[in-house]
Amino acid sequence: MIIRTGRLYQTFKYLVYAALAVNAGHFFIENVAGSSTTYEDGVAFSDIIVAYTDSIDTVAWLILLLLLELETFVLPDERIKAGVEWTINILTILCGGIILYALYGYWATLWIPLGFEPYAGADPCSLLSGEWGFAVALDDYPPLDAQNCTALAGEVFVNAKANLFATPENLSLINRLAWTDVVNASVWVIIVAVLEAEVYLQSSKLFGTKFFFAYKSAKILLYGVLFVCAYYWWMLGEPWDAWDAFLWLVAFFFIEMNMLTWQEENAERRAAGFIK
């Protein structure tokens, strides 16, 4: 059945897209704060993707989301020709390249948790020179001071390259957050690749076939992994990451509804002989 959408539905959809834009600003502020500690000499051009992975990734995904909205809902098929089609394709390729680069950034960010090793030096509380930081969570590295250094009285880990100390508990949290980022980003890349393939291959030709239901079912499993990531962020005490992950799931639910409607409409037009 073709999904009919009213004004309230569309308003809610675009409010979700707007909330994702707000999140992009939040992640930029968070990345700036985190990079001021891990890159105390300033962020080199080659390190920008690692230092600002979250914000760059979110902006690229937001643009790609809007392009998918144009392709699957806003613009009728007969309008997506010549210059419009080329513009959408070029922007899609650019965003895809940035997203893949950001995925590399998530993997590269693992240098922080994987760079820690047991510390056996002087008491960290004697190193309050302003050069060292205390790793509380991923991208949360306040300067080491007289208050937080007391938490380093027992077993301590240090990342000498990043000038960070961490407790075993905080290091475990950072590891789990970093790997959740990697899994979440990797699954999203797979999903958007399938979506773009659906648009490019005019998958309405497959509408109702066993293959159609097979890849739709596979995407449901992938979305399930993303839901687990969102829940895991919440359990780890990262409500903003959980909220952002939930918003993206809602946003792509709208895209999936667009796709389903578009595929069914084209299948009906093909059956009637209007398109080949």
Backbone torsions as a table, in degrees:
resi	resn	phi	psi	omega
1	MET	NA	132.9	177.7
2	ILE	-69.0	132.7	-177.1
3	ILE	-84.3	115.5	178.3
4	ARG	-88.9	132.2	-176.4
5	THR	-120.0	134.4	-179.8
6	GLY	-101.0	-175.1	-176.7
7	ARG	-64.0	-39.9	-179.5
8	LEU	-63.2	-42.8	178.5
9	TYR	-60.2	-48.0	-178.5
10	GLN	-65.6	-38.6	178.6
11	THR	-61.8	-45.5	179.5
12	PHE	-62.3	-41.5	179.8
13	LYS	-58.9	-47.5	-176.8
14	TYR	-75.1	-23.1	171.6
15	LEU	-66.9	-37.6	175.8
16	VAL	-63.8	-43.4	177.9
17	TYR	-61.7	-39.3	178.7
18	ALA	-65.9	-38.7	178.3
19	ALA	-63.3	-35.0	177.3
20	LEU	-66.8	-33.8	176.5
21	ALA	-66.0	-39.2	176.6
22	VAL	-62.1	-41.2	179.2
23	ASN	-61.8	-35.1	178.2
24	ALA	-59.7	-42.0	177.0
25	GLY	-64.1	-40.3	178.5
26	HIS	-61.6	-45.0	-178.1
27	PHE	-67.2	-32.2	177.2
28	PHE	-64.6	-45.7	178.4
29	ILE	-61.0	-41.5	-179.9
30	GLU	-65.3	-41.1	178.9
31	ASN	-66.2	-39.0	177.9
32	VAL	-60.8	-44.8	-179.4
33	ALA	-64.5	-43.0	-178.7
34	GLY	-69.1	-40.0	-177.6
35	SER	-70.5	-23.2	179.4
36	SER	-65.4	-22.9	178.3
37	THR	-93.9	-48.4	-176.3
38	THR	-74.9	-20.0	177.2
39	TYR	-127.0	69.5	-173.5
40	GLU	-66.5	-20.8	177.9
41	ASP	-93.1	8.4	-178.3
42	GLY	101.0	151.0	-178.8
43	VAL	-85.2	118.0	176.8
44	ALA	-71.0	158.1	-178.6
45	PHE	-57.1	-39.6	-178.4
46	SER	-69.0	-16.8	-178.1
47	ASP	-101.1	0.5	-176.1
48	ILE	-58.8	-42.5	-176.6
49	ILE	-66.6	-29.5	178.3
50	VAL	-78.7	-42.4	-177.6
51	ALA	-71.4	-32.7	-176.0
52	TYR	-120.5	33.8	-176.7
53	THR	-55.2	-49.2	-175.4
54	ASP	-59.4	-49.0	-175.5
55	SER	-71.3	-41.4	178.5
56	ILE	-64.0	-44.4	179.6
57	ASP	-61.1	-43.9	-177.5
58	THR	-65.2	-42.4	179.5
59	VAL	-63.7	-44.8	179.6
60	ALA	-62.4	-41.8	178.6
61	TRP	-66.0	-37.0	179.8
62	LEU	-64.4	-43.4	177.8
63	ILE	-63.4	-43.3	179.3
64	LEU	-63.9	-37.6	177.3
65	LEU	-60.8	-44.4	179.6
66	LEU	-67.2	-34.4	176.0
67	LEU	-65.4	-41.1	176.9
68	LEU	-65.1	-36.4	177.1
69	GLU	-62.9	-41.3	177.7
70	LEU	-63.6	-45.3	-175.8
71	GLU	-68.9	-36.3	-170.9
72	THR	-102.4	-8.5	-178.3
73	PHE	-141.4	-54.5	-170.1
74	VAL	-68.5	-50.5	-175.5
75	LEU	-94.0	128.2	173.9
76	PRO	-68.4	156.1	-175.8
77	ASP	-54.9	-38.1	-177.1
78	GLU	-69.2	-16.0	178.1
79	ARG	-86.6	-20.0	-177.0
80	ILE	-87.6	77.7	-178.9
81	LYS	-139.7	161.7	172.7
82	ALA	45.7	-117.2	-174.3
83	GLY	-61.4	-40.7	-179.8
84	VAL	-63.4	-45.9	-179.5
85	GLU	-63.0	-43.8	179.4
86	TRP	-63.0	-42.2	179.5
87	THR	-62.0	-46.1	179.4
88	ILE	-62.7	-42.9	-178.5
89	ASN	-64.6	-42.7	-179.6
90	ILE	-64.8	-46.0	179.3
91	LEU	-64.2	-37.5	178.4
92	THR	-63.5	-43.2	178.7
93	ILE	-64.2	-42.9	179.0
94	LEU	-62.1	-46.7	179.7
95	CYS	-64.4	-39.5	177.8
96	GLY	-61.5	-41.1	177.6
97	GLY	-63.2	-42.0	179.2
98	ILE	-65.9	-40.1	179.9
99	ILE	-64.0	-41.8	177.1
100	LEU	-65.6	-37.5	177.0
101	TYR	-65.5	-39.2	177.7
102	ALA	-66.5	-35.8	176.2
103	LEU	-61.2	-41.7	173.3
104	TYR	-58.8	-39.3	179.3
105	GLY	-61.1	-39.5	177.3
106	TYR	-63.5	-42.5	177.3
107	TRP	-65.3	-41.3	-178.9
108	ALA	-66.3	-30.1	179.7
109	THR	-63.7	-17.2	179.2
110	LEU	-63.8	-12.6	178.1
111	TRP	-61.8	-24.5	-179.5
112	ILE	-72.0	-59.3	179.2
113	PRO	-66.7	-35.9	-178.6
114	LEU	-75.0	-12.9	-179.1
115	GLY	-87.4	-2.5	179.7
116	PHE	-80.6	146.4	175.6
117	GLU	-145.7	159.3	-179.1
118	PRO	-55.7	140.4	-177.2
119	TYR	-104.6	133.9	179.9
120	ALA	-134.8	28.1	-178.0
121	GLY	-95.9	-152.9	-179.5
122	ALA	-66.4	162.1	177.7
123	ASP	-56.4	123.5	-179.8
124	PRO	-54.1	-28.3	-179.9
125	CYS	-69.3	-9.7	176.2
126	SER	-93.4	4.1	-176.2
127	LEU	-115.5	37.1	-176.7
128	LEU	-85.4	58.6	-178.1
129	SER	-95.5	-4.9	-177.4
130	GLY	93.7	-7.1	-179.3
131	GLU	-86.4	-21.0	-175.2
132	TRP	-103.2	151.3	177.4
133	GLY	-123.0	164.5	178.9
134	PHE	-113.4	117.2	-177.1
135	ALA	-79.6	103.9	180.0
136	VAL	-86.6	-47.8	178.6
137	ALA	-156.4	179.4	179.9
138	LEU	-63.3	127.0	-178.0
139	ASP	67.1	16.8	177.5
140	ASP	-127.0	89.4	-173.4
141	TYR	-128.1	75.2	178.9
142	PRO	-67.9	156.6	178.1
143	PRO	-59.9	145.5	176.1
144	LEU	-69.0	126.1	-179.4
145	ASP	-137.0	-178.4	-175.3
146	ALA	-64.4	-22.8	-179.2
147	GLN	-83.9	-54.8	-174.8
148	ASN	-76.0	-19.7	-179.0
149	CYS	-68.9	-19.8	178.8
150	THR	-65.9	-21.4	177.7
151	ALA	-73.4	-10.6	-177.4
152	LEU	-98.6	28.7	-177.2
153	ALA	-77.4	-26.3	-178.4
154	GLY	-97.6	-131.9	178.1
155	GLU	-69.5	134.1	-174.2
156	VAL	-130.8	144.3	174.0
157	PHE	-119.7	151.0	-178.8
158	VAL	-135.8	140.8	169.7
159	ASN	-112.7	97.9	-174.1
160	ALA	-65.3	-32.4	-179.2
161	LYS	-68.0	-37.2	-179.6
162	ALA	-94.5	-2.7	-177.9
163	ASN	57.5	49.4	-177.1
164	LEU	-127.5	138.7	169.1
165	PHE	-106.1	153.7	178.2
166	ALA	-152.5	148.0	171.2
167	THR	-82.1	161.5	177.5
168	PRO	-57.4	-38.2	-179.5
169	GLU	-65.5	-45.7	-179.7
170	ASN	-67.9	-36.4	178.7
171	LEU	-66.3	-38.1	176.1
172	SER	-62.0	-42.3	178.6
173	LEU	-62.9	-44.7	-179.2
174	ILE	-62.1	-41.8	177.5
175	ASN	-60.3	-46.2	-178.3
176	ARG	-66.2	-39.1	178.4
177	LEU	-66.9	-42.0	-179.0
178	ALA	-64.6	-43.1	-179.8
179	TRP	-71.2	-32.2	175.2
180	THR	-64.7	-39.1	174.6
181	ASP	-57.7	-45.4	-177.2
182	VAL	-64.1	-47.1	-179.5
183	VAL	-63.6	-46.4	-179.0
184	ASN	-59.9	-47.9	-178.7
185	ALA	-64.9	-38.9	-178.9
186	SER	-65.5	-43.5	-179.3
187	VAL	-65.9	-39.3	178.8
188	TRP	-62.2	-37.9	178.4
189	VAL	-61.8	-41.4	178.7
190	ILE	-63.5	-44.2	-178.2
191	ILE	-63.1	-46.4	-177.3
192	VAL	-68.8	-30.1	175.8
193	ALA	-63.4	-40.9	177.6
194	VAL	-66.4	-41.4	178.7
195	LEU	-61.7	-45.8	179.8
196	GLU	-64.8	-35.7	177.3
197	ALA	-65.1	-37.6	177.6
198	GLU	-61.2	-43.9	-179.9
199	VAL	-67.0	-46.5	-175.8
200	TYR	-66.5	-40.5	-175.6
201	LEU	-87.2	3.8	-179.1
202	GLN	51.5	61.4	-170.4
203	SER	-64.6	-3.0	175.7
204	SER	-62.8	-20.7	175.6
205	LYS	-64.4	-25.0	-178.8
206	LEU	-97.5	1.4	-173.9
207	PHE	-56.6	127.0	177.4
208	GLY	87.2	-5.5	179.4
209	THR	-83.3	168.1	178.2
210	LYS	-63.6	-37.5	179.4
211	PHE	-64.3	-38.5	178.6
212	PHE	-57.9	-49.1	-179.0
213	PHE	-70.0	-28.2	179.8
214	ALA	-66.9	-49.8	-177.9
215	TYR	-75.0	-25.9	173.7
216	LYS	-66.4	-40.1	178.2
217	SER	-66.2	-38.7	178.3
218	ALA	-62.3	-39.3	178.5
219	LYS	-66.2	-34.3	177.4
220	ILE	-61.6	-40.6	177.6
221	LEU	-63.4	-40.9	179.1
222	LEU	-64.9	-42.8	176.6
223	TYR	-62.3	-32.9	176.6
224	GLY	-62.3	-40.3	176.9
225	VAL	-61.3	-41.4	179.7
226	LEU	-65.6	-37.2	177.0
227	PHE	-64.0	-39.7	177.5
228	VAL	-62.8	-41.1	177.8
229	CYS	-60.6	-44.1	179.5
230	ALA	-61.1	-45.2	179.6
231	TYR	-64.3	-39.6	-178.9
232	TYR	-64.6	-41.0	176.4
233	TRP	-59.4	-41.3	178.7
234	TRP	-62.3	-44.1	-179.9
235	MET	-65.8	-29.1	179.8
236	LEU	-84.0	3.1	178.4
237	GLY	81.8	29.1	178.4
238	GLU	-118.8	71.6	-174.5
239	PRO	-63.0	-32.5	-178.7
240	TRP	-68.0	-42.3	177.1
241	ASP	-63.2	-40.4	178.6
242	ALA	-63.8	-43.0	179.0
243	TRP	-63.0	-44.0	179.1
244	ASP	-62.7	-43.8	179.1
245	ALA	-62.3	-39.4	178.6
246	PHE	-65.1	-42.4	178.8
247	LEU	-61.1	-40.8	179.3
248	TRP	-65.3	-36.9	176.7
249	LEU	-63.2	-42.4	178.5
250	VAL	-64.8	-43.8	-179.1
251	ALA	-60.0	-43.9	-178.8
252	PHE	-78.8	-16.5	168.1
253	PHE	-62.6	-42.5	176.9
254	PHE	-62.0	-41.9	178.7
255	ILE	-63.4	-41.2	178.7
256	GLU	-63.7	-38.5	176.6
257	MET	-65.5	-39.7	174.5
258	ASN	-58.6	-46.4	-177.9
259	MET	-61.9	-44.1	-177.9
260	LEU	-62.5	-43.5	178.4
261	THR	-64.2	-45.7	-179.8
262	TRP	-61.0	-43.9	-179.4
263	GLN	-65.3	-42.2	-179.0
264	GLU	-68.3	-41.4	178.4
265	GLU	-61.7	-44.5	179.8
266	ASN	-67.4	-35.2	177.4
267	ALA	-63.9	-39.7	178.6
268	GLU	-68.1	-40.3	178.2
269	ARG	-66.5	-36.8	178.0
270	ARG	-66.7	-41.8	179.2
271	ALA	-63.6	-31.2	179.4
272	ALA	-84.1	-5.8	177.7
273	GLY	87.9	9.3	-178.7
274	PHE	-76.7	-30.7	177.7
275	ILE	-134.0	160.3	-178.6
276	LYS	-98.3	NA	NA
